[in-house]
């Protein structure tokens, strides 16, 4: 009887993997929509996949349901959702007219996403350095958000990203290289809110939901623009730290 209990899993232990599968379905469905030219729906599904990616990790930690199988499944899902689908979406939206050059940018971005996730898998069990929790390089969902930033501007009517395929391709390649870089970037685990400021967070959440339901593209533009600003600050901080430590070495 005890062996049967050990071989069985509760539904709560499977819940993180179920959420991961839902995110994978969202990414696959995004490919379906970009194939028929519904880029807006495809982008929305990538955003849904990013939200589910954050949720499955949270559930795994809260329910103590982390497993090697779940970790590998999550990594494979991330590669499709944030390494392949955004690259195909950008290519179909803005780069397909310049086939040779545009496809090179797609390959670089996707391969960088694969290398970033492979490095994460290898170092998953490595001891974490003391101090603030950070990622090494831009995480895959963050890279997808940055790669889609010009599309958000296009959907708002502020920019026609398809009119600048070369610039967009170079931009996407730079985002891919940032994913494989050693630049420490912000992790949500390091964000702390003082108790006396908690009401501001709740008000911000209400504004977030309001924009999500009424001005989705404006919200995505603001979020990705703010994240880009944080990444730029991280890059300058990383360069400054390298310069300070170089004479000591």
C-alpha positions in Angstrom: 0.0 0.0 0.0 2.8 2.4 0.9 4.5 1.7 -2.5 1.2 2.7 -4.3 1.1 5.9 -2.3 4.6 6.8 -3.3 3.8 6.1 -7.0 0.7 8.3 -7.0 0.6 12.1 -7.2 -2.1 14.4 -5.9 -3.7 16.8 -8.4 -2.1 19.7 -6.6 1.3 18.3 -7.3 0.4 18.2 -11.0 -1.0 21.7 -11.1 2.3 23.5 -12.0 2.8 21.1 -15.0 -0.8 21.7 -16.1 -0.2 25.4 -16.1 3.0 24.9 -18.1 1.0 22.9 -20.7 -1.6 25.7 -20.9 1.2 28.1 -21.6 2.6 25.8 -24.3 -0.8 25.6 -25.9 -1.0 29.4 -25.9 2.4 29.6 -27.7 1.4 27.0 -30.3 -1.9 28.8 -30.9 0.0 32.0 -31.3 1.7 30.3 -34.3 -1.6 29.4 -35.7 -2.8 33.1 -35.5 0.4 34.6 -37.0 0.0 32.2 -40.0 -3.3 33.8 -40.8 -2.1 37.3 -40.2 -3.8 37.9 -36.9 -0.7 39.4 -35.3 -2.6 41.1 -32.5 -4.0 37.8 -31.3 -0.6 36.1 -31.6 1.0 38.8 -29.4 -1.8 38.5 -26.8 -1.2 34.8 -26.6 2.5 35.3 -26.0 1.6 37.7 -23.2 -0.7 35.0 -21.8 2.1 32.4 -22.0 4.4 34.8 -20.1 1.8 35.2 -17.3 1.4 31.4 -17.1 5.1 31.0 -17.0 5.4 33.1 -13.9 2.4 31.3 -12.4 3.7 27.8 -12.8 6.9 28.5 -11.0 5.0 30.2 -8.2 2.7 27.2 -7.8 5.6 24.8 -7.8 7.3 26.6 -5.0 4.1 27.2 -2.9 2.9 23.6 -3.3 6.3 22.1 -2.9 5.8 20.4 -6.2 9.0 21.2 -8.0 10.5 18.2 -9.9 13.2 17.6 -12.6 10.4 16.7 -15.1 8.6 19.9 -14.4 11.8 21.9 -14.7 12.6 20.4 -18.1 9.0 20.8 -19.3 9.1 24.5 -18.3 12.4 25.1 -20.1 11.2 23.5 -23.4 7.9 25.5 -23.2 9.9 28.7 -22.6 12.1 28.0 -25.7 9.0 27.7 -27.9 7.0 30.5 -26.3 9.7 33.1 -26.0 12.5 31.9 -28.3 10.7 30.7 -31.4 7.2 32.2 -31.5 8.3 35.9 -31.1 11.0 35.4 -33.7 8.5 34.0 -36.2 6.0 36.7 -35.4 8.5 39.5 -35.9 9.7 37.9 -39.1 6.2 37.5 -40.6 5.3 41.0 -39.5 8.3 43.0 -40.5 11.2 41.0 -41.9 9.7 38.6 -44.5 10.2 41.0 -47.5 14.0 40.9 -47.0 14.2 37.1 -46.8 17.9 36.4 -46.5 18.9 39.1 -44.0 15.6 38.9 -42.0 15.9 35.2 -41.5 19.5 35.6 -40.2 18.2 37.8 -37.4 15.5 35.3 -36.6 18.1 32.5 -36.3 20.4 34.6 -34.0 17.5 35.5 -31.7 16.2 32.0 -31.4 19.6 30.4 -30.9 20.4 32.9 -28.2 17.2 32.0 -26.5 18.1 28.3 -26.7 21.6 29.0 -25.3 20.2 31.1 -22.5 17.8 28.4 -21.4 20.5 25.7 -21.7 22.8 27.7 -19.4 20.0 28.2 -17.0 19.4 24.5 -16.9 23.0 23.7 -16.3 23.3 26.2 -13.4 19.9 25.5 -11.9 21.3 23.6 -8.9 24.4 25.8 -8.5 24.6 27.7 -5.3 23.2 31.2 -5.6 25.4 34.2 -4.8 24.5 36.2 -1.7 22.8 39.5 -2.1 19.8 40.6 -4.2 18.2 37.9 -6.4 19.1 38.6 -10.1 19.1 36.8 -13.4 22.2 36.3 -15.5 21.3 38.0 -18.7 17.8 38.9 -19.8 15.3 36.1 -19.0 13.5 34.5 -21.9 10.0 36.0 -21.2 11.7 39.4 -20.7 13.5 39.0 -24.0 10.2 38.2 -25.8 8.7 41.3 -24.2 11.5 43.5 -25.4 11.5 41.9 -28.9 7.8 42.7 -29.3 8.1 46.3 -28.1 8.2 47.8 -31.6 5.0 45.8 -32.4 3.3 47.3 -29.4 4.2 50.8 -30.8 2.9 49.7 -34.2 -0.4 48.5 -32.8 -0.8 51.9 -31.0 -0.1 53.8 -34.3 3.1 55.4 -33.0 5.4 53.5 -35.3 5.3 51.3 -38.4 7.9 48.6 -37.5 7.4 46.9 -40.8 8.8 50.0 -42.6 12.2 49.5 -40.9 13.0 45.8 -41.3 16.8 46.1 -41.1 16.6 48.3 -37.9 14.1 45.9 -36.4 16.2 42.9 -37.2 19.3 44.4 -35.7 17.3 45.4 -32.6 16.0 41.8 -32.2 19.5 40.4 -32.6 20.7 42.7 -29.8 17.9 41.5 -27.5 19.0 37.9 -28.3 22.6 38.7 -27.4 21.4 40.3 -24.1 19.7 37.0 -23.2 23.1 35.2 -23.4 25.0 38.0 -21.7 26.4 38.0 -18.2 24.6 41.3 -17.3 22.8 40.8 -13.9 19.1 41.8 -14.5 16.2 42.4 -12.2 14.4 39.4 -10.7 10.9 39.8 -9.2 12.1 37.9 -6.1 14.3 40.9 -5.3 11.5 43.4 -5.3 10.4 44.4 -1.8 7.6 46.9 -0.8 7.7 48.8 2.5 4.5 48.2 4.5 3.6 51.9 4.5 3.7 51.8 0.6 1.6 48.7 0.2 -1.6 50.8 -0.5 0.2 52.3 -3.5 0.8 48.8 -4.9 -2.9 48.0 -4.6 -3.8 51.2 -6.4 -1.2 50.4 -9.1 -2.8 46.9 -9.4 -6.2 48.5 -10.0 -4.7 50.8 -12.7 -3.0 47.8 -14.3 -6.2 45.8 -14.5 -8.1 48.8 -15.9 -5.5 49.3 -18.6 -5.4 45.6 -19.3 -9.2 45.6 -20.0 -9.4 48.9 -21.8 -6.0 49.9 -23.3 -4.1 46.7 -23.7 -1.5 48.0 -26.2 -0.8 51.1 -24.1 -0.3 48.9 -21.1 2.1 46.6 -23.0 4.0 49.6 -24.3 4.4 51.1 -20.8 5.4 47.8 -19.3 8.0 46.9 -22.0 9.3 50.5 -22.1 9.8 50.5 -18.3 11.5 47.1 -18.4 13.8 48.3 -21.2 14.7 51.3 -19.0 15.6 48.9 -16.1 17.7 46.7 -18.5 19.6 49.8 -19.7 20.3 50.8 -16.1 21.5 47.2 -15.4 23.8 47.4 -18.4 25.4 50.7 -17.3 25.7 49.4 -13.8 27.4 46.2 -15.0 29.9 48.2 -17.2 30.7 50.6 -14.3 31.3 47.7 -11.9 33.6 46.0 -14.5 35.6 49.3 -14.8 35.9 49.6 -11.0 37.2 46.0 -10.5 39.6 46.0 -13.5 42.4 48.0 -11.8 42.2 45.8 -8.7 42.6 42.7 -10.9 
